[in-house]
Amino acid sequence: MPRITLPSPDTMNADQRAVYDKVVNGPRGKIEGPLRAALVNAELADCWQAMGALLRYRTTLSPRHSELAIMVTGRYCRSPFEWFAHRPAAEKAGLETAIIEDLLAQRTPDLAGADLAVYRYAMELNQYRSVSDKTHAAAVEALDERGTVELTALVGYYTLVAMTLNSQEIPLPEGVAPAFPLPQHEELK
C-alpha cells in the first residue's frame, strides 16, 4: 500500500487533471510510478513530467545507454518499481539478458566501449556522487560533453524517481513480485 493518498482522475483538481491529461496524451501514454505521488502538487508534477520526458526521449543518448544507466540507478537505489518499469524498456533497447541479470545480482557485467563507459559513470555517480577523472574522460570520449552532461542529469533524475518510489512505497501492479525488497523492508525498520 502506498504511504500517501494517490490522486485518481475522479479526485483530481483542475490543475492536477491538466497535468494528468498532458502525460497520458504524451509519449508515456499513462501515469504510473512517481508521477502518481508528484501529482499531490500539480506544479511539481508538471515540471517533473517535462524533465522526465526530456531526459527519457530527447537526449543524444541512445535508448540502450539511457536504459543501462536507469537500470544501474534503479538497482543501486534498490527501487523494485523502477527495476520493474524499466526492465522491458532495457530489453527493447537491446540490453542482453546476461547484462540485466548481472545488474540485478549486483555483479559487474561484461561490457566494452561506450557501454562500459556508461556503466562505470552511472555506478561511480551513484556510489560516490561524483566520478573520477578517468571515468569522466571515458564518458566524454564515448558520448561527447553534451552526452556526458545528459547522462549525469539522467542518473540524478532517476535517483529522484527511485527515492520517491521507495519512500512513498508506490506499489507494483497487482500480482507482480518485487525483484528485490525495498530498503526499509530490510534494515530501516
Secondary structure as a PSIPRED ss2 file (coil, helix, strand):
# PSIPRED VFORMAT (PSIPRED V4.0)

   1 M C   1.000  0.000  0.000
   2 P C   1.000  0.000  0.000
   3 R C   1.000  0.000  0.000
   4 I C   1.000  0.000  0.000
   5 T C   1.000  0.000  0.000
   6 L C   1.000  0.000  0.000
   7 P C   1.000  0.000  0.000
   8 S C   1.000  0.000  0.000
   9 P C   1.000  0.000  0.000
  10 D C   1.000  0.000  0.000
  11 T C   1.000  0.000  0.000
  12 M C   1.000  0.000  0.000
  13 N C   1.000  0.000  0.000
  14 A H   0.000  1.000  0.000
  15 D H   0.000  1.000  0.000
  16 Q H   0.000  1.000  0.000
  17 R H   0.000  1.000  0.000
  18 A H   0.000  1.000  0.000
  19 V H   0.000  1.000  0.000
  20 Y H   0.000  1.000  0.000
  21 D H   0.000  1.000  0.000
  22 K H   0.000  1.000  0.000
  23 V H   0.000  1.000  0.000
  24 V H   0.000  1.000  0.000
  25 N C   1.000  0.000  0.000
  26 G C   1.000  0.000  0.000
  27 P C   1.000  0.000  0.000
  28 R C   1.000  0.000  0.000
  29 G C   1.000  0.000  0.000
  30 K C   1.000  0.000  0.000
  31 I C   1.000  0.000  0.000
  32 E C   1.000  0.000  0.000
  33 G C   1.000  0.000  0.000
  34 P H   0.000  1.000  0.000
  35 L H   0.000  1.000  0.000
  36 R H   0.000  1.000  0.000
  37 A H   0.000  1.000  0.000
  38 A H   0.000  1.000  0.000
  39 L C   1.000  0.000  0.000
  40 V C   1.000  0.000  0.000
  41 N C   1.000  0.000  0.000
  42 A H   0.000  1.000  0.000
  43 E H   0.000  1.000  0.000
  44 L H   0.000  1.000  0.000
  45 A H   0.000  1.000  0.000
  46 D H   0.000  1.000  0.000
  47 C H   0.000  1.000  0.000
  48 W H   0.000  1.000  0.000
  49 Q H   0.000  1.000  0.000
  50 A H   0.000  1.000  0.000
  51 M H   0.000  1.000  0.000
  52 G H   0.000  1.000  0.000
  53 A H   0.000  1.000  0.000
  54 L H   0.000  1.000  0.000
  55 L H   0.000  1.000  0.000
  56 R H   0.000  1.000  0.000
  57 Y H   0.000  1.000  0.000
  58 R C   1.000  0.000  0.000
  59 T C   1.000  0.000  0.000
  60 T C   1.000  0.000  0.000
  61 L C   1.000  0.000  0.000
  62 S C   1.000  0.000  0.000
  63 P H   0.000  1.000  0.000
  64 R H   0.000  1.000  0.000
  65 H H   0.000  1.000  0.000
  66 S H   0.000  1.000  0.000
  67 E H   0.000  1.000  0.000
  68 L H   0.000  1.000  0.000
  69 A H   0.000  1.000  0.000
  70 I H   0.000  1.000  0.000
  71 M H   0.000  1.000  0.000
  72 V H   0.000  1.000  0.000
  73 T H   0.000  1.000  0.000
  74 G H   0.000  1.000  0.000
  75 R H   0.000  1.000  0.000
  76 Y H   0.000  1.000  0.000
  77 C C   1.000  0.000  0.000
  78 R C   1.000  0.000  0.000
  79 S C   1.000  0.000  0.000
  80 P H   0.000  1.000  0.000
  81 F H   0.000  1.000  0.000
  82 E H   0.000  1.000  0.000
  83 W H   0.000  1.000  0.000
  84 F H   0.000  1.000  0.000
  85 A H   0.000  1.000  0.000
  86 H H   0.000  1.000  0.000
  87 R H   0.000  1.000  0.000
  88 P H   0.000  1.000  0.000
  89 A H   0.000  1.000  0.000
  90 A H   0.000  1.000  0.000
  91 E H   0.000  1.000  0.000
  92 K H   0.000  1.000  0.000
  93 A C   1.000  0.000  0.000
  94 G C   1.000  0.000  0.000
  95 L C   1.000  0.000  0.000
  96 E C   1.000  0.000  0.000
  97 T H   0.000  1.000  0.000
  98 A H   0.000  1.000  0.000
  99 I H   0.000  1.000  0.000
 100 I H   0.000  1.000  0.000
 101 E H   0.000  1.000  0.000
 102 D H   0.000  1.000  0.000
 103 L H   0.000  1.000  0.000
 104 L H   0.000  1.000  0.000
 105 A C   1.000  0.000  0.000
 106 Q C   1.000  0.000  0.000
 107 R C   1.000  0.000  0.000
 108 T C   1.000  0.000  0.000
 109 P C   1.000  0.000  0.000
 110 D C   1.000  0.000  0.000
 111 L C   1.000  0.000  0.000
 112 A C   1.000  0.000  0.000
 113 G H   0.000  1.000  0.000
 114 A H   0.000  1.000  0.000
 115 D H   0.000  1.000  0.000
 116 L H   0.000  1.000  0.000
 117 A H   0.000  1.000  0.000
 118 V H   0.000  1.000  0.000
 119 Y H   0.000  1.000  0.000
 120 R H   0.000  1.000  0.000
 121 Y H   0.000  1.000  0.000
 122 A H   0.000  1.000  0.000
 123 M H   0.000  1.000  0.000
 124 E H   0.000  1.000  0.000
 125 L H   0.000  1.000  0.000
 126 N H   0.000  1.000  0.000
 127 Q H   0.000  1.000  0.000
 128 Y H   0.000  1.000  0.000
 129 R C   1.000  0.000  0.000
 130 S C   1.000  0.000  0.000
 131 V C   1.000  0.000  0.000
 132 S C   1.000  0.000  0.000
 133 D H   0.000  1.000  0.000
 134 K H   0.000  1.000  0.000
 135 T H   0.000  1.000  0.000
 136 H H   0.000  1.000  0.000
 137 A H   0.000  1.000  0.000
 138 A H   0.000  1.000  0.000
 139 A H   0.000  1.000  0.000
 140 V H   0.000  1.000  0.000
 141 E H   0.000  1.000  0.000
 142 A H   0.000  1.000  0.000
 143 L H   0.000  1.000  0.000
 144 D H   0.000  1.000  0.000
 145 E H   0.000  1.000  0.000
 146 R H   0.000  1.000  0.000
 147 G H   0.000  1.000  0.000
 148 T H   0.000  1.000  0.000
 149 V H   0.000  1.000  0.000
 150 E H   0.000  1.000  0.000
 151 L H   0.000  1.000  0.000
 152 T H   0.000  1.000  0.000
 153 A H   0.000  1.000  0.000
 154 L H   0.000  1.000  0.000
 155 V H   0.000  1.000  0.000
 156 G H   0.000  1.000  0.000
 157 Y H   0.000  1.000  0.000
 158 Y H   0.000  1.000  0.000
 159 T H   0.000  1.000  0.000
 160 L H   0.000  1.000  0.000
 161 V H   0.000  1.000  0.000
 162 A H   0.000  1.000  0.000
 163 M H   0.000  1.000  0.000
 164 T H   0.000  1.000  0.000
 165 L H   0.000  1.000  0.000
 166 N H   0.000  1.000  0.000
 167 S H   0.000  1.000  0.000
 168 Q C   1.000  0.000  0.000
 169 E C   1.000  0.000  0.000
 170 I C   1.000  0.000  0.000
 171 P C   1.000  0.000  0.000
 172 L C   1.000  0.000  0.000
 173 P C   1.000  0.000  0.000
 174 E C   1.000  0.000  0.000
 175 G C   1.000  0.000  0.000
 176 V C   1.000  0.000  0.000
 177 A C   1.000  0.000  0.000
 178 P C   1.000  0.000  0.000
 179 A C   1.000  0.000  0.000
 180 F C   1.000  0.000  0.000
 181 P C   1.000  0.000  0.000
 182 L C   1.000  0.000  0.000
 183 P H   0.000  1.000  0.000
 184 Q H   0.000  1.000  0.000
 185 H H   0.000  1.000  0.000
 186 E C   1.000  0.000  0.000
 187 E C   1.000  0.000  0.000
 188 L C   1.000  0.000  0.000
 189 K C   1.000  0.000  0.000
